[in-house]
Amino acid sequence: MNIEQLKRELSDLVLLSLDGQLDDEQVARLNELIILSPQLREYYLSCLSVQIGLSSIEVQDSESYQGFNSDNVLRDIVEAQLAVQLDDSNEIKVPEIPQSTYQRKAISPLAICHVIGAIAALVAVAILLNVLGPKEIDRNQIATSTNEPEEKILAKVIAASQLEWFHGDKSVTVNQSLKEGHYDIQFGYARLKTNDNVEIVLEAPVSFELVSDSLMAIDQGKCSVYVPKGAEGFKVETPNASFLDLGTDFGVEVNDDGSELYVFDGKVAFYPGPKTTMDKRNFELFQTGQAGRVALEAKTITSVDFTQNKIVRKVPCEYEFIVKKTAPVAFWRFDEDKSEMALNSVGSHLAYKGLYQGNVEFGQGPRFGDADKFSAIKLDGNDSFVHIPDLQQYISPQYRGYSYSMWVKPDFVPDDSNVEDKYYLFVGYGRYGHLLISGEGYITHQFIRGGSVDVGQPYDIQKSVEKVKQGQWHHVVVTAEPNQEKKLYVDGKKCGPFVSMEGGGSICKEIYIGNIYKDSISYKPSSHDKSFKGDIAEVALYDRALTEKEIQELYQTK
């Protein structure tokens, strides 16, 4: 629901309030609207000012008319609503809205006509200014109809992955519009966008209902909701709770035990209890990084640990499914735009965490089918990179081989002017070797012969069959068997030679993505060692050697 619709709803509730006709649910809704934004609070006071002006209309019997002349009631309401604020604990204080207690007696028909005429004029002017704008009114568009209104379209599917869901007997696909009603997703993921640009990601199995532009009900399952500026006030209802957006990015999970809320950014008002019995004046405010739950039969909210990856916020792609099926120990997706930390998206997000160094920017990674586009890091070639320190606390000392995979898109092509130059993609200190683009333009894997970490040992290399292409995504995988046999795959093609090395490489202290380490026992950078310039995405690390079948499956999802 946009701001103009909210204003019209607010003005209707103000009129009812002044007439003493608000029921409890309408009082709660008026509270919600006033909480929602300073713009609505200002509009609310403007509505009251208009009504105070109307109170000066002369009637035949001023003593018998106890409605709009009740200045004390109006003053009380204004003062009460000006008190709506956040205290130091960021808890919203919402005083009760006073109700006028007068009983209207006989009123002059002329006065009634004046009041109704003035209100109608205000409404007409507001509609013309806010909806039609300065354009002339087309009289041909003014018509009445006795036909039943059609079901309203409330949202559109804008992304999906492995989606199996039904509305009645009709399958719903990407780019299809959704009308109000109940839906069930049996398998997969979907992203919806409402008429007000609210975006909802749903993870199967999930059962939900699109109720209106500003309301969705979810009976079972998980969803995340992103509410942009101007669409504040979106609400998610569950069987035993309601969540009112106050300009946020949040997630909801509903299961047999109750309902949970996770606030990724902004603020959410958490109302415990089912819609039919809950006290809408009773809620708690949750902010960025907070989570809470209410048990199925409970009426109180308890705090729970906030988990970043608990609720899916993007529609995962086929590539992600395959990566996770192959069980990496770390998977960096670089979706933390403007963050200082690259989080691991499998297992504990605090394990294998990386730190962005230098001028790291974020762009779009490769596109896989109808899923959401995920991020890529954009490196400027001037000492910008990702550093993953302290790996020894995570990597098992029992060596079983290893693999790592990634997508790379160079913003340059070496011109053969200096074939000794090296542009680093992935470097491990003590394990993983050096993955780079050579001065000749080939993706190259180099490693110390014999596994020695002594300074000055010669290197063996493997390189791609073809040179890299500027502005094009390339898929790269490096594997090492337990017997130290190493292999390089670029765009699905196996590259040789495949050197068997005995011993060494069983430990690793740190990883650099996009650069060479600056202080190392085994390697001292030279003027030919350079940072990578371009994009890197979907970096996965394994504690075993991937099979050729797994590598081909990863590449073929491009």
Summary of the structure (lengths in Angstrom):
residues: 558
radius of gyration: 31.1
end to end distance: 38.2
largest distance: 106.7
contacts: 1757
relative contact order: 0.08
helix: 20%
strand: 35%
